[in-house]
Amino acid sequence: MEYETLYETYKPLLISVAYRMVGTLADAEDLVHDVFVNIQRNDVGLIRHRRLISSS
């Protein structure tokens, strides 16, 4: 899965989780952005466990 696909797939989920953790949308978006910056710096292929999202 490429970086852009990961971003589009998991961004909404990660923002909702981060929002519950930090309490503001701006802080949640900053946290998610930082996660994806770190992922982009590394080999995406090294990620072994990804959440499977079903369309049901």
Secondary structure, DSSP 8 states (H G I E B T S, - for coil): --HHHHHHHHHHHHHHHHHHHHS-HHHHHHHHHHHHHHHHHS-GGG----------
